[in-house]
Amino acid sequence: MTVQLAGKSGPFEERAMPAVLAVIPARGGSKGVPAKNLASVGGAPLVTRAVRECRAARLVSEVVVSTDDPAVAEAARAAGALVVHRPAALAGDTATSEAAVLHAMDAYQAMRGGPLDAVLLVQCTSPFLTGEDVDAVAAAVVEGGADSALTVAPFHGFLWRAGPSVPAQGGGGQAGGAQGVNHDRAHRPRRQDRPEDLLETGAAYAMRADGFRAAGHRFFGRTELVRTDPARVLEIDDPHDLARARALAPLLDTRRPLPTRDQVDAVVLDFDGTQTDDRVLIDADGRELVAVHRGDGLGVAALRRAGLAVLILSTETNPVVAARARKLRVPVVHGTGRKDLALKQWCDEQRIEAQRVLYLGNDVNDLPCLDLVGWPVAVADAHPPVREAARLVTRAPGGSGAVREIAGWLLGPSLNP
């Protein structure tokens, strides 16, 4: 079998830890949500979110994304995963996840060699999966002795299954029809009096590698159930699921780590609505006045002293913007209709990778820039689409210290401007 494997990681270091491979199937085709695995939730594509959580897991040795889509492959590599290029025969609507995992195992071992102790199947369509969940299923197999494991959450609902209706004897209408699945419809005990049901979340599975190869499916031998937070259970199958995930991300992603100085080389700031409160005062002569926050100026000064490149990027040509840039001693690009192109050109000139740029915005004209950088950030009062596209959202609104807050993220809350 010929396989193609590409990625940034080097060979394994010798270690006592078990060899655990996390496989994320992420094909390009999707009928319910086009390009689903690249859909952005909380400022990052779904495949990126899954890779990050797998890489954060203590027991995972390597992360592989199995895909037939070049765009998915590019996003996976940028997030730190290896990429297995999946053949068309395993990328259709009827292809199983198990087949993709087995192919990825073969491809990985053809490149790396050596045995695998466990393999994980991680679904990027579960956007609120955590590294702790990934670790828990892996631990159930490599530390707890289970043959297979999966994430589950408590479920207390009554399940019904539709069935055919038949005429009732004696002319009493219809009999049969819907039937209770996990309850007797003639006797419905209270929740606390019923056996607990557990819902398979679809997020993460772990299997002993040799047992998985022999069985060909993910459930074999002793299967361990790993409980997860039911508030985080969401599988994206249609556009409504995606909309719910985007709405929930600001609430459920509060645990996400803040950027550090060693992850960011430049901070690019929109002006109106981020360094101001988006209001403009106009005097009788038509001159515009805006209010800025002194703390933001102190934050910019601290960022500059720490060696970060800082840029103000604005759509409008406005003397107020230029004056503020002079005051802060930072360059400004304004009067551009395509902020993303201006940002890309500036990054090329400064030799700064876009993935190491933090961009702060508030309105829809910032969306292309947010998609371009590695750290897209929105102010607290940003428009909803911008908050949804952001990786992080500041606590402070625009013009009320949001820039100083970001400086605190990068340099520490007790930074001394």
C-alpha positions as CSV (number, residue, x, y, z in Angstrom):
1,M,0.0,0.0,0.0
2,T,1.3,3.4,-0.9
3,V,0.5,6.2,1.5
4,Q,1.4,9.9,1.7
5,L,2.1,11.5,5.0
6,A,3.1,15.0,5.6
7,G,3.7,17.1,8.7
8,K,6.0,19.2,10.8
9,S,6.9,16.9,13.6
10,G,10.2,15.1,13.9
11,P,10.7,11.5,14.9
12,F,9.6,10.1,18.3
13,E,11.9,10.7,21.2
14,E,12.5,7.5,23.2
15,R,10.1,7.6,26.1
16,A,8.6,5.4,28.7
17,M,5.1,6.7,28.0
18,P,2.8,4.5,25.9
19,A,2.5,5.3,22.2
20,V,-1.0,6.8,21.8
21,L,-2.1,8.1,18.4
22,A,-5.0,10.5,18.1
23,V,-6.7,10.3,14.7
24,I,-9.1,13.1,13.6
25,P,-11.1,12.2,10.5
26,A,-11.9,15.4,8.6
27,R,-12.9,14.8,5.0
28,G,-13.8,17.7,2.7
29,G,-17.2,16.7,1.6
30,S,-20.3,17.5,3.8
31,K,-23.9,17.8,2.6
32,G,-25.4,19.2,5.8
33,V,-22.9,22.0,6.3
34,P,-20.6,22.6,3.3
35,A,-16.9,22.6,4.3
36,K,-18.0,21.7,7.8
37,N,-14.6,20.8,9.2
38,L,-13.3,24.3,8.3
39,A,-16.3,26.1,9.8
40,S,-15.2,28.6,12.4
41,V,-16.4,28.4,16.0
42,G,-14.9,30.6,18.6
43,G,-12.4,32.1,16.1
44,A,-10.9,28.8,14.9
45,P,-11.9,26.1,12.4
46,L,-13.4,23.0,13.9
47,V,-10.4,20.9,12.8
48,T,-8.1,23.3,14.5
49,R,-10.0,23.2,17.7
50,A,-9.8,19.4,17.7
51,V,-6.1,19.3,17.0
52,R,-5.4,21.8,19.8
53,E,-7.3,19.8,22.4
54,C,-5.6,16.5,21.3
55,R,-2.2,18.2,21.5
56,A,-3.0,19.5,25.0
57,A,-3.8,15.9,26.2
58,R,-1.0,14.5,28.5
59,L,-1.1,11.0,27.1
60,V,-1.3,11.7,23.3
61,S,2.0,11.1,21.6
62,E,1.0,12.4,18.1
63,V,-2.0,13.8,16.4
64,V,-3.0,12.8,12.8
65,V,-5.7,14.4,10.7
66,S,-7.1,12.2,7.9
67,T,-8.4,14.2,5.0
68,D,-8.9,14.4,1.3
69,D,-9.1,18.3,1.3
70,P,-6.0,20.5,0.8
71,A,-7.6,23.3,2.8
72,V,-8.3,21.0,5.8
73,A,-4.7,19.7,5.5
74,E,-3.3,23.2,5.6
75,A,-5.3,24.1,8.7
76,A,-4.3,20.9,10.4
77,R,-0.6,21.4,9.8
78,A,-0.8,25.0,11.0
79,A,-2.3,23.7,14.3
80,G,0.5,21.2,14.7
81,A,-0.9,17.9,13.4
82,L,0.5,15.4,10.9
83,V,-1.7,14.9,7.8
84,V,-2.6,11.6,6.2
85,H,-4.0,12.1,2.7
86,R,-7.1,9.9,2.5
87,P,-7.8,8.1,-0.8
88,A,-11.2,8.8,-2.5
89,A,-12.4,5.3,-1.7
90,L,-12.3,6.2,2.0
91,A,-13.7,9.8,1.6
92,G,-17.2,9.2,0.4
93,D,-20.5,9.5,2.2
94,T,-20.6,5.8,3.0
95,A,-17.0,5.5,4.3
96,T,-16.7,4.6,7.9
97,S,-14.7,6.4,10.6
98,E,-13.1,3.0,11.4
99,A,-11.8,2.6,7.9
100,A,-10.3,6.1,8.1
101,V,-8.6,5.4,11.4
102,L,-7.2,2.0,10.2
103,H,-5.8,3.7,7.1
104,A,-4.3,6.5,9.2
105,M,-2.6,4.0,11.5
106,D,-1.1,2.2,8.6
107,A,0.2,5.5,7.1
108,Y,1.6,6.7,10.4
109,Q,3.4,3.5,11.2
110,A,4.8,3.3,7.6
111,M,6.5,6.6,8.3
112,R,7.3,6.4,12.0
113,G,7.6,2.6,12.6
114,G,7.2,1.0,16.0
115,P,4.1,-0.3,17.7
116,L,1.1,1.7,18.9
117,D,-0.4,1.0,22.3
118,A,-3.6,2.8,21.7
119,V,-5.4,4.8,19.0
120,L,-8.0,7.5,19.5
121,L,-10.8,8.5,17.3
122,V,-11.6,12.2,17.9
123,Q,-14.4,13.9,16.0
124,C,-13.9,17.6,15.2
125,T,-17.7,18.0,14.8
126,S,-17.9,18.0,18.6
127,P,-16.5,21.6,19.1
128,F,-16.5,21.7,22.9
129,L,-14.4,18.6,23.4
130,T,-11.6,19.3,25.9
131,G,-8.1,18.0,26.3
132,E,-9.2,16.5,29.6
133,D,-11.8,14.4,27.8
134,V,-9.2,13.2,25.4
135,D,-6.9,12.3,28.2
136,A,-9.7,10.5,30.1
137,V,-10.5,8.1,27.3
138,A,-6.8,7.4,26.6
139,A,-6.2,6.8,30.3
140,A,-9.1,4.3,30.5
141,V,-7.2,2.1,28.0
142,V,-3.5,2.7,28.6
143,E,-3.7,3.1,32.4
144,G,-7.0,1.5,33.4
145,G,-6.8,-1.7,31.4
146,A,-10.0,-1.2,29.3
147,D,-10.0,-2.5,25.7
148,S,-12.1,0.4,24.5
149,A,-13.6,3.6,25.9
150,L,-15.9,6.4,24.9
151,T,-17.2,9.8,26.2
152,V,-20.7,9.7,27.6
153,A,-22.9,12.2,29.4
154,P,-25.9,11.7,31.7
155,F,-29.2,11.7,29.9
156,H,-32.6,11.9,31.7
157,G,-35.1,12.2,28.8
158,F,-37.8,9.8,27.9
159,L,-37.1,8.2,24.4
160,W,-39.9,7.3,22.0
161,R,-39.8,5.4,18.7
162,A,-42.5,5.9,16.1
163,G,-44.3,2.8,14.9
164,P,-47.2,1.8,12.6
165,S,-50.7,2.4,14.0
166,V,-53.2,-0.4,13.7
167,P,-57.0,-0.3,14.3
168,A,-57.9,-1.1,17.9
169,Q,-60.3,-3.9,18.6
170,G,-63.9,-2.7,19.3
171,G,-63.5,0.4,17.2
172,G,-61.7,2.4,19.9
173,G,-59.5,4.4,17.5
174,Q,-55.9,3.4,16.8
175,A,-53.7,1.1,18.8
176,G,-49.9,0.6,18.7
177,G,-48.1,3.7,17.2
178,A,-45.3,5.3,19.2
179,Q,-43.6,3.1,21.8
180,G,-41.5,4.0,24.7
181,V,-37.8,3.0,24.3
182,N,-36.4,3.5,27.8
183,H,-39.6,3.6,29.7
184,D,-43.0,1.9,30.1
185,R,-45.6,4.5,29.0
186,A,-48.0,3.0,31.6
187,H,-45.6,3.6,34.4
188,R,-43.2,6.6,34.3
189,P,-41.2,6.8,37.5
190,R,-39.5,10.0,38.7
191,R,-36.0,10.6,37.4
192,Q,-34.4,9.8,40.7
193,D,-36.2,6.4,40.7
194,R,-35.0,5.4,37.2
195,P,-31.8,3.7,36.2
196,E,-29.4,6.4,34.9
197,D,-29.1,6.5,31.1
198,L,-25.8,7.7,29.5
199,L,-25.7,9.3,26.1
200,E,-22.8,8.6,23.7
201,T,-21.5,12.1,22.9
202,G,-19.7,11.1,19.7
203,A,-16.7,13.2,20.7
204,A,-13.8,10.8,21.6
205,Y,-13.1,7.1,21.5
206,A,-10.0,5.1,22.6
207,M,-9.1,1.6,21.5
208,R,-6.3,-0.8,22.3
209,A,-4.4,-0.7,19.0
210,D,-4.0,-4.4,18.4
211,G,-7.6,-5.1,19.5
212,F,-9.0,-2.5,17.2
213,R,-7.1,-4.0,14.2
214,A,-8.4,-7.4,15.1
215,A,-12.0,-6.4,15.7
216,G,-12.3,-3.7,12.9
217,H,-14.7,-1.7,15.0
218,R,-14.4,0.7,18.0
219,F,-16.2,-1.3,20.6
220,F,-14.7,-4.6,21.7
221,G,-13.6,-6.3,24.9
222,R,-14.2,-4.4,28.0
223,T,-15.6,-1.0,27.2
224,E,-15.2,1.9,29.7
225,L,-17.6,4.8,29.9
226,V,-16.0,8.2,30.5
227,R,-18.3,10.8,31.8
228,T,-18.1,14.3,30.4
229,D,-19.9,17.6,31.1
230,P,-23.4,17.4,29.5
231,A,-23.3,21.2,28.9
232,R,-20.5,20.6,26.4
233,V,-22.3,17.9,24.4
234,L,-23.1,19.2,20.9
235,E,-22.5,17.5,17.5
236,I,-22.6,19.6,14.4
237,D,-24.7,18.0,11.7
238,D,-26.6,20.8,10.2
239,P,-26.5,24.7,10.1
240,H,-28.7,25.0,13.2
241,D,-26.1,23.0,15.2
242,L,-23.4,25.3,13.9
243,A,-25.3,28.4,14.9
244,R,-25.8,27.0,18.4
245,A,-22.1,26.2,18.7
246,R,-21.1,29.8,17.7
247,A,-23.6,31.2,20.2
248,L,-22.3,29.0,23.0
249,A,-18.6,29.5,22.3
250,P,-18.2,32.7,24.2
251,L,-19.7,31.0,27.3
252,L,-18.0,27.6,27.0
253,D,-14.6,28.7,25.7
254,T,-13.7,30.8,28.8
255,R,-11.2,28.2,29.8
256,R,-9.2,28.8,26.7
257,P,-5.6,29.9,27.5
258,L,-4.6,33.5,26.8
259,P,-1.8,34.2,24.4
260,T,1.7,34.6,25.8
261,R,4.5,36.8,24.6
262,D,6.4,33.9,23.0
263,Q,3.3,33.1,20.8
264,V,2.8,36.7,19.4
265,D,5.2,38.9,17.4
266,A,2.8,41.7,16.5
267,V,-0.4,43.4,17.7
268,V,-2.6,45.0,15.0
269,L,-5.3,47.3,16.2
270,D,-8.4,48.6,14.5
271,F,-9.2,52.2,15.6
272,D,-12.9,53.1,15.6
273,G,-14.8,50.9,18.1
274,T,-11.7,49.3,19.6
275,Q,-9.6,52.2,20.7
276,T,-12.7,54.4,20.8
277,D,-16.3,53.7,21.9
278,D,-17.3,54.1,18.2
279,R,-18.9,57.5,18.8
280,V,-17.8,60.7,17.0
281,L,-18.3,64.3,18.1
282,I,-18.4,66.8,15.3
283,D,-18.0,70.5,16.0
284,A,-19.5,73.4,14.0
285,D,-16.6,73.4,11.5
286,G,-17.0,69.7,10.8
287,R,-14.0,68.6,12.8
288,E,-14.3,65.2,14.4
289,L,-13.4,64.4,18.0
290,V,-13.2,61.0,19.6
291,A,-12.4,59.8,23.1
292,V,-9.6,57.3,23.8
293,H,-8.5,55.5,27.0
294,R,-5.2,56.5,28.7
295,G,-4.8,52.9,29.8
296,D,-4.7,51.8,26.2
297,G,-1.9,54.2,25.5
298,L,0.1,52.8,28.4
299,G,-0.6,49.3,27.1
300,V,0.7,50.1,23.7
301,A,3.8,51.6,25.2
302,A,4.4,48.5,27.2
303,L,3.9,46.3,24.1
304,R,6.5,48.4,22.2
305,R,9.0,48.2,25.0
306,A,8.6,44.4,25.1
307,G,9.7,44.2,21.4
308,L,6.3,43.6,19.8
309,A,5.5,45.2,16.5
310,V,2.3,47.4,16.8
311,L,0.2,48.7,13.9
312,I,-3.0,50.7,13.7
313,L,-5.1,49.6,10.7
314,S,-8.2,51.6,9.8
315,T,-10.5,51.8,6.8
316,E,-11.1,55.6,7.0
317,T,-8.6,58.3,6.2
318,N,-8.9,60.4,9.2
319,P,-6.5,62.9,10.8
320,V,-7.7,61.8,14.2
321,V,-6.3,58.3,13.5
322,A,-3.0,59.7,12.3
323,A,-2.7,61.9,15.3
324,R,-3.3,59.1,17.7
325,A,-0.7,56.9,15.9
326,R,1.9,59.7,16.2
327,K,1.0,60.1,19.9
328,L,1.6,56.3,20.5
329,R,4.6,56.3,18.2
330,V,3.3,53.4,16.1
331,P,2.8,53.1,12.3
332,V,-0.6,53.5,10.8
333,V,-2.2,52.2,7.6
334,H,-5.6,53.9,6.9
335,G,-7.8,54.7,4.0
336,T,-7.7,51.1,2.7
337,G,-10.8,49.3,1.4
338,R,-9.2,45.9,1.9
339,K,-7.8,45.8,5.4
340,D,-6.8,42.1,5.0
341,L,-4.7,42.8,1.9
342,A,-3.0,45.8,3.7
343,L,-2.4,43.5,6.7
344,K,-0.9,40.8,4.6
345,Q,1.4,43.2,2.9
346,W,2.5,44.7,6.2
347,C,3.3,41.2,7.6
348,D,5.3,40.4,4.5
349,E,7.3,43.6,4.8
350,Q,7.9,43.0,8.5
351,R,8.7,39.3,7.9
352,I,6.0,38.4,10.5
353,E,4.0,35.2,10.2
354,A,0.2,35.9,10.2
355,Q,-0.2,33.0,12.7
356,R,1.8,35.1,15.2
357,V,-0.3,38.2,14.9
358,L,-3.0,39.3,17.3
359,Y,-5.6,41.4,15.7
360,L,-8.2,43.4,17.6
361,G,-11.5,44.3,15.9
362,N,-15.1,45.2,16.5
363,D,-17.1,45.3,13.2
364,V,-17.7,43.3,10.1
365,N,-15.0,45.0,8.1
366,D,-12.6,43.3,10.5
367,L,-13.7,39.8,9.6
368,P,-11.2,39.2,6.8
369,C,-8.3,40.2,9.1
370,L,-9.6,38.0,11.9
371,D,-9.6,35.1,9.5
372,L,-6.1,35.8,8.4
373,V,-4.3,35.9,11.8
374,G,-3.5,33.3,14.5
375,W,-5.0,35.3,17.4
376,P,-8.3,37.0,16.3
377,V,-9.7,39.0,19.2
378,A,-12.9,41.0,19.5
379,V,-13.8,43.7,22.1
380,A,-16.6,43.0,24.5
381,D,-19.1,45.1,22.6
382,A,-18.2,43.9,19.1
383,H,-20.9,43.0,16.6
384,P,-22.1,39.4,17.0
385,P,-20.5,38.0,13.8
386,V,-17.1,39.4,15.0
387,R,-17.5,37.9,18.5
388,E,-18.3,34.6,16.8
389,A,-15.2,34.8,14.6
390,A,-12.9,35.7,17.4
391,R,-10.7,33.3,19.3
392,L,-10.9,35.5,22.4
393,V,-13.1,38.3,23.5
394,T,-11.9,41.0,25.9
395,R,-13.8,41.9,29.1
396,A,-13.5,45.6,28.3
397,P,-15.6,47.3,25.6
398,G,-13.9,49.3,22.9
399,G,-12.5,52.6,24.1
400,S,-12.6,51.4,27.7
401,G,-9.2,49.7,28.2
402,A,-9.4,46.7,25.8
403,V,-5.9,47.3,24.5
404,R,-4.5,47.6,28.0
405,E,-6.2,44.3,28.8
406,I,-4.5,42.6,25.8
407,A,-1.1,44.0,27.0
408,G,-1.8,42.3,30.3
409,W,-2.5,39.0,28.6
410,L,0.9,39.1,26.8
411,L,3.1,40.7,29.4
412,G,1.3,39.8,32.7
413,P,-1.4,41.6,34.6
414,S,1.1,43.6,36.7
415,L,2.9,45.0,33.7
416,N,4.7,48.3,34.5
417,P,4.2,50.7,31.6
